[in-house]
Amino acid sequence: MHTQFEYDRPASKTELFELLDGFGEGAALYAGGTDLLVQIRALTRKPARLIDIKAIPDFQGIHEEDSWLVVGSTCSFHEIENSPCVQKWAKPLAEAASQVGSVQIRLKGTLGGNVQTASPAGDGLCALWGLEAELELLSGSGSRRLPVSSFVKGPGRTDLRPGEVISRFFIPKRDWSYSTFFKVGRRNALAIAVVSGILALEEKEDGSIGAVRICMGAVGPTPLRLREAEDYLLGKKVDSRVASEVSAIVQKGVQPISDVRAGKEYRAYISGIRVKRQLLAYATGKGI
């Protein structure tokens, strides 16, 4: 038997919060639906009301604000992948978006849904976490803003309060010398990450590293910043020895589990290897 529900498509946040006040926990928000509709078909969620938020302007679009790149929560991965602003200021997010599921999924799936699902293997979530992004939460009584890394608490667990909706993401605009997203799966396409991650480097005039971000996904209950590896890189020039040292630190620093996709030993090993490869790609690009 299929779940029976009513459908609404509010045109403004005012209409949305009136609906949420009226239906409370009986309502489910719909944007891309790539996770929600699967849950409804599996009868693990049985909403009485489906509220489509795609028409609300406050949740749409990609633009720049002073020192921030702002991405609406209902932006699809296709929009994000092809946005010149994202490609310029948040290249790992654009690359992560390009590796989410199939073309059909990227056309439907949204960044807000990816973050709210709170999967440790979420490609968009990993990129946002590593780039120190923040998100805005709206409710009928106001708004609040907090780091993505504070919002996601564990697999499927967030700090979303009753009546709140993710409206926008704020990514610090930074002109990284080198930045990338990488992913290891059990197949070349349509893969859930066995390991994913971002590496972003800012190079000083003398060629040493002045700022760095290393973040790994699918190696812990949430994405994981490898701060010990970051600290090791600061002030150093990247060569094969430094890359090998960072690889060893990463392997020891991740906290993976074994599951149907991979064992924890393999996840730890390949995490270090992939970070090493990206560091060597950066160094090779400089002619080192």
C-alpha positions as CSV (number, residue, x, y, z in Angstrom):
1,M,0.0,0.0,0.0
2,H,1.3,3.5,-0.9
3,T,1.4,6.3,1.5
4,Q,-1.4,8.9,1.0
5,F,-0.6,12.5,1.5
6,E,-1.7,16.0,0.5
7,Y,0.6,18.2,-1.6
8,D,1.3,22.0,-1.3
9,R,3.6,24.3,-3.2
10,P,4.0,27.5,-1.3
11,A,5.3,30.5,-3.3
12,S,6.9,32.3,-0.3
13,K,8.5,31.6,3.1
14,T,5.5,33.2,4.8
15,E,3.2,30.6,3.2
16,L,5.7,27.8,4.0
17,F,5.8,28.6,7.7
18,E,2.0,28.9,7.9
19,L,1.8,25.4,6.5
20,L,4.5,24.1,8.9
21,D,2.7,25.6,11.8
22,G,-0.5,23.9,10.8
23,F,0.9,20.4,10.1
24,G,4.0,20.2,12.3
25,E,5.6,16.8,12.3
26,G,3.0,15.5,9.8
27,A,4.7,17.6,7.1
28,A,7.7,16.7,5.0
29,L,9.7,19.2,2.9
30,Y,10.2,18.3,-0.7
31,A,12.9,19.8,-3.0
32,G,14.7,17.2,-5.1
33,G,13.1,14.2,-3.4
34,T,16.0,11.9,-4.3
35,D,16.1,10.7,-0.6
36,L,12.6,11.5,0.6
37,L,10.7,9.7,-2.2
38,V,12.7,6.5,-1.6
39,Q,11.8,6.7,2.1
40,I,8.1,7.2,1.3
41,R,8.1,4.3,-1.2
42,A,9.8,2.1,1.5
43,L,7.2,3.3,4.0
44,T,9.9,4.4,6.4
45,R,8.4,7.9,6.2
46,K,4.7,8.5,6.1
47,P,4.0,12.2,5.8
48,A,0.5,13.5,5.8
49,R,1.5,16.6,3.9
50,L,4.2,17.0,1.2
51,I,5.4,20.6,1.0
52,D,7.3,21.5,-2.2
53,I,9.7,24.3,-1.4
54,K,11.3,24.7,-4.9
55,A,9.2,27.8,-5.8
56,I,10.4,29.9,-2.8
57,P,12.9,32.5,-4.0
58,D,14.7,32.7,-0.7
59,F,16.0,29.2,-1.2
60,Q,17.1,29.6,-4.8
61,G,20.1,30.9,-6.7
62,I,23.9,31.3,-6.4
63,H,25.5,34.7,-5.9
64,E,28.4,36.5,-4.2
65,E,28.0,38.7,-1.1
66,D,31.1,40.5,0.1
67,S,33.4,37.8,1.3
68,W,30.9,34.9,0.9
69,L,29.7,32.7,-1.9
70,V,26.0,32.1,-1.2
71,V,24.2,29.0,-2.5
72,G,20.5,28.4,-2.1
73,S,19.5,25.2,-0.4
74,T,17.2,24.1,-3.3
75,C,20.0,24.5,-5.9
76,S,20.5,21.3,-7.8
77,F,23.8,19.6,-8.1
78,H,23.6,20.3,-11.8
79,E,23.3,24.1,-11.1
80,I,26.2,23.9,-8.7
81,E,28.5,21.9,-11.0
82,N,28.0,24.4,-13.8
83,S,28.1,27.6,-11.8
84,P,31.0,29.9,-12.7
85,C,30.9,31.4,-9.2
86,V,31.2,28.0,-7.6
87,Q,33.9,26.9,-10.0
88,K,35.9,30.1,-9.1
89,W,35.4,30.2,-5.3
90,A,34.5,26.7,-4.3
91,K,36.0,24.3,-6.9
92,P,35.9,21.3,-4.6
93,L,32.1,21.8,-4.3
94,A,31.7,22.0,-8.0
95,E,33.7,18.8,-8.5
96,A,31.8,17.1,-5.7
97,A,28.5,18.0,-7.4
98,S,29.7,16.6,-10.7
99,Q,30.2,13.2,-9.0
100,V,26.8,12.9,-7.3
101,G,24.9,9.9,-8.7
102,S,23.7,10.0,-12.3
103,V,22.8,12.9,-14.5
104,Q,19.2,12.5,-13.6
105,I,20.0,12.6,-9.9
106,R,22.2,15.7,-10.3
107,L,19.3,17.5,-12.1
108,K,16.9,16.7,-9.2
109,G,19.0,16.4,-6.0
110,T,19.7,19.5,-4.0
111,L,22.5,20.6,-1.7
112,G,20.1,21.2,1.1
113,G,18.8,17.7,1.0
114,N,22.3,16.3,0.8
115,V,23.3,18.1,4.0
116,Q,20.0,17.4,5.9
117,T,20.4,13.7,5.1
118,A,23.7,13.9,7.1
119,S,25.3,10.9,5.5
120,P,29.1,10.6,6.3
121,A,29.5,9.7,2.6
122,G,27.6,12.8,1.3
123,D,29.7,14.4,-1.4
124,G,28.3,17.9,-1.0
125,L,28.5,17.7,2.7
126,C,32.2,16.7,2.7
127,A,33.0,19.7,0.4
128,L,31.1,22.2,2.5
129,W,32.6,20.9,5.7
130,G,36.2,21.1,4.4
131,L,35.6,24.6,3.0
132,E,34.3,25.8,6.4
133,A,30.9,26.7,5.1
134,E,28.0,28.0,7.2
135,L,24.3,27.5,6.8
136,E,21.3,29.6,7.5
137,L,18.2,28.1,9.2
138,L,14.8,29.9,8.9
139,S,11.7,29.4,11.0
140,G,8.5,31.3,11.5
141,S,10.1,33.0,14.5
142,G,13.4,34.1,12.9
143,S,16.7,32.8,11.7
144,R,20.0,31.5,12.9
145,R,23.4,30.8,11.2
146,L,26.0,28.2,12.2
147,P,28.9,26.2,10.7
148,V,27.9,23.1,8.7
149,S,30.3,21.2,11.0
150,S,28.2,22.2,14.0
151,F,24.9,21.4,12.3
152,V,25.6,17.8,11.4
153,K,25.9,15.7,14.5
154,G,26.3,12.1,13.1
155,P,24.7,9.8,10.6
156,G,21.2,11.0,9.9
157,R,21.4,13.4,12.9
158,T,21.4,17.2,12.7
159,D,20.7,20.3,14.8
160,L,17.5,21.1,12.9
161,R,14.8,22.2,15.2
162,P,11.1,21.8,14.7
163,G,9.8,24.3,12.2
164,E,13.2,25.1,10.8
165,V,14.3,24.9,7.1
166,I,17.8,25.2,5.6
167,S,17.6,28.3,3.4
168,R,21.2,29.1,2.2
169,F,24.8,28.1,2.5
170,F,27.7,30.6,2.9
171,I,31.1,29.6,1.7
172,P,34.1,31.8,2.5
173,K,35.5,33.2,-0.8
174,R,39.2,32.3,-0.9
175,D,41.5,32.2,-3.9
176,W,43.2,28.9,-3.3
177,S,46.4,28.1,-5.2
178,Y,45.2,24.5,-5.6
179,S,41.9,22.9,-4.6
180,T,40.2,19.7,-5.5
181,F,37.6,17.0,-4.5
182,F,38.4,13.3,-4.8
183,K,36.3,10.2,-4.4
184,V,36.9,6.4,-4.3
185,G,34.0,4.1,-5.0
186,R,33.4,0.5,-5.8
187,R,32.7,1.5,-9.4
188,N,33.5,4.4,-11.7
189,A,30.1,6.0,-11.7
190,L,26.9,6.2,-9.6
191,A,29.0,5.2,-6.6
192,I,28.5,6.0,-2.9
193,A,31.9,7.0,-1.6
194,V,34.1,4.4,0.1
195,V,36.3,7.4,0.8
196,S,36.0,11.0,-0.4
197,G,37.8,14.2,0.5
198,I,39.0,17.7,-0.4
199,L,42.4,19.2,-0.4
200,A,42.9,23.0,-0.6
201,L,46.2,24.7,-0.5
202,E,47.3,28.4,-0.4
203,E,50.9,28.9,-1.4
204,K,53.0,31.8,-0.1
205,E,55.5,33.8,-2.2
206,D,58.4,31.5,-1.1
207,G,56.5,28.4,-2.3
208,S,55.6,27.1,1.2
209,I,52.1,26.4,2.3
210,G,50.4,29.3,4.1
211,A,46.9,27.7,4.5
212,V,45.5,24.2,4.0
213,R,42.3,22.3,4.3
214,I,42.2,18.5,4.3
215,C,38.8,16.9,4.9
216,M,37.7,13.3,4.5
217,G,34.3,11.8,4.1
218,A,33.1,8.2,4.8
219,V,35.8,7.7,7.4
220,G,33.9,8.6,10.5
221,P,30.4,9.5,11.8
222,T,30.7,12.9,10.1
223,P,33.2,14.3,7.6
224,L,36.6,14.7,9.3
225,R,39.1,17.5,9.2
226,L,42.6,16.2,9.4
227,R,44.0,19.0,11.5
228,E,47.2,17.3,12.5
229,A,48.1,16.8,8.8
230,E,47.1,20.4,8.1
231,D,49.4,21.6,10.8
232,Y,52.3,19.5,9.5
233,L,52.0,21.0,6.0
234,L,52.0,24.7,7.2
235,G,55.2,26.4,6.3
236,K,56.6,23.5,4.3
237,K,57.2,23.1,0.5
238,V,55.5,20.1,-0.8
239,D,57.8,17.3,-2.2
240,S,57.6,13.5,-2.2
241,R,58.9,13.2,1.4
242,V,56.4,15.7,2.8
243,A,53.5,14.1,0.8
244,S,54.5,10.7,2.3
245,E,54.6,12.1,5.8
246,V,51.1,13.6,5.3
247,S,49.8,10.3,4.0
248,A,50.9,8.5,7.1
249,I,49.3,11.1,9.4
250,V,46.1,10.9,7.5
251,Q,46.0,7.1,7.7
252,K,46.4,7.3,11.5
253,G,44.0,10.2,11.9
254,V,40.8,8.8,10.2
255,Q,38.2,6.8,12.1
256,P,36.6,4.5,9.6
257,I,34.4,1.5,10.1
258,S,33.9,-1.7,8.1
259,D,30.7,-2.1,6.1
260,V,29.4,-3.6,2.9
261,R,31.4,-1.2,0.7
262,A,34.8,-1.6,2.3
263,G,36.8,-2.6,5.4
264,K,38.2,0.0,7.8
265,E,41.8,-1.0,7.1
266,Y,41.3,-0.3,3.4
267,R,39.5,3.0,4.1
268,A,42.4,4.2,6.2
269,Y,45.0,3.1,3.7
270,I,43.3,4.6,0.7
271,S,42.6,7.9,2.5
272,G,46.3,8.4,3.0
273,I,47.1,7.3,-0.6
274,R,44.6,9.7,-2.2
275,V,45.7,12.7,-0.2
276,K,49.3,11.9,-1.1
277,R,48.3,11.7,-4.8
278,Q,46.7,15.1,-4.7
279,L,49.7,16.6,-3.0
280,L,52.0,15.2,-5.7
281,A,49.6,16.4,-8.4
282,Y,49.9,19.9,-6.9
283,A,53.8,19.6,-6.7
284,T,54.0,18.2,-10.2
285,G,51.9,21.0,-11.6
286,K,54.5,23.4,-10.2
287,G,57.3,21.5,-11.9
288,I,58.7,20.0,-8.7
